[in-house]
Amino acid sequence: METSSQNALERFVSKTRELFAREPDLDKRWVALRPILMELLADSEVREASKQWPVPSSVPSSGERRGGNLLFYEDPDYGFVVNGQIHEGGRRQEEPKHAHDHGRIYTAYGLLDGHERIVQYERVDDGTKPDYAEVRKTADYLAAPGDIHLARPGDIHVEAYAGERTAAIIIRSAR
């Protein structure tokens, strides 16, 4: 139950737990999460606080610096997690790198600050070659603050730097 003394994250968690308790269908659940996440992204205190979030870093084997995740909440009953992510400004990525999916995990990626290029793909090969996927681009757009990208299990996508610092809130169905 929501109370007026709750902060934005606590309200988000409360509403998300209520949604997850009443909606067993995972696709419907994650579509219905959008307005709850939009409310969190629109909160001025959250947007202002994100300007002070540290930049967690991970350096993959390619040597390219990419943003890591800040863990804000992990639900003990439903398993969903709330992460923050910062990408530092830098050189604009003309061609997106690191296309990926999240396996069996649902992910809602909401942009708080800055702009990122979101590119989505569909797999067109039969999946029989190990460590190989042939893909075709299905969407390519510039996301702005308040935009939400929902990645269902197996959805192939990439978030590419648009040359500026960005802050995002990411909700995943599991850690």
N, C-alpha and C positions, 0 to 999 in steps of 0.2 A: 504494500500500500504506500502510495506517494504522500509525503508530507512537505509542507512549505519550507521546513528547515533543511531539507536535503539539498546538497549541491548538485550540479548538473550530472556528474558521473553517477552519483547515487540514484538520481531520478531515472537515468538511462538504464542502470542495472535493474532497478525495481520494475520498470515497464517491460524490459526484455524478459525477465523471469516470468512475469505475468503472461506475456505472449507465448513463451516456450511451454508454459504449463497448460495453456488452452489449445495450442495448435500442434498436433503430432506430425503433420505432413511437413517434411523438411523444406521442400520447394516453397510451399505457401508461407511457412514460418519466416524464411529468409526474405521473401518479397515483402511481407508485412513488417519486417524490421526497418525498412527504408524510412518511414516517417519518424520513427523513434530516433534513428541515427541523425536524420536531418535536424531534429530539435537540438541534439547535442552539438552538432556542427555550428548551429546558429547562435549558440550561447556565447555572449561577448566575453565572459570571464574565461571560458575554455580557450577561445581564440587568443585572448591576451596572454594567458598562461603558456600557450604553446610557443610563444616567442622566446621563452626562457628554458624550454626543454633542451636537455643536452643532446648532442649528436652521438648516438651510439654508432660504432663503426664495425663493419666486417670487411675483411679484405679477402675476396675469393682467390682461387689459384691464378686467376688472370691478372691479379695485381691491381685491378681497378677498385677504387674505394666506393662502397655502396652503403646505404643507410642500414642500420640494424633496427631492432624494435625495442621500445620501452614497454615493459609489462605493467599495466595499471590495475588489472583485475582478472582473476580466474574464478569462474563460478564453480562452487563445490558440487552442485546438483546437476547442472546442464552441460558443464564442461566448456562453455564458450569463454573466450578471452577478449579483453579489451587492450589493445596496444596503441602506442603512439609511435609515429615514425617521422624522422626528420631527414630530408635530403638537403645537403648543402648546395649552395649556388655553385656554378661552375660552367664549364663549356657546354653549350647546348648540344644535345645528342641528336644529330641529324637522322641517323639510322638506329632504331631501338635495338638494344642488346638484352640478353638475359631473358628471353621469352621463357615462360614457365607455366606450370599449373600447380595447384595445391593438393594434388592427389585426391583423397576422399573428403577434403575439408571445404566447407563453404566459407567464403570470405567477402565481407562488405568493406570496401575501401572508400573512406570519405575524406575529401580534401578540405582542410581547415584554412590553409594559407598558401599562396603561390599558385602556380599553374604547372601541370604535368601533362605530357602527351600519353594517352592511353591507346594502345594498339591491341586489338583482339584478333585471334586466329582460330581456324578450325582445322582439325587434322584431316588430311585427305588420303594418306596411305593406309594400309591395312593393319599396321601395328605389329607386324611379325618380325621386323628387324630390331634386335636389342639396341638400346641407346640411340635410336634414330626415329625421327618423326618428320614427315613431309607436311607442311602447313600452308594454308592460304589465308591471306589477310581478309578479315570480314568487317573491321571497323578501325578507324584511326581518327582520334579527335583530341582537342585540347581541353583538359578538365580544369575547372576554375573552383574557387572556394564554394563549398556547399554541394558540389557534385559528388555522386556516389556511384562507384562501380561495383557491381555484384558479380563475383566469380563463383560459379557452381563447381562441384567436383569435376575435374578434368578440363575445365575451361582454360585455354592457353591464352596468355596475355603478357603484356609488359607495360610497366610505368617508366617513361623515359623523361629525363631531365629536360626542362624547357629553359635552362640557363639561370634559374633563380632558386633561392631557398624555398623549400616547401615543408609543410607540416600536415600530417594526416592522422586520422584515427582509423584503426583497422580492427574489425570484429571478426573473429574466426570461430568456427564451430568447435575447434579443439586446439590445444597448444601445439 
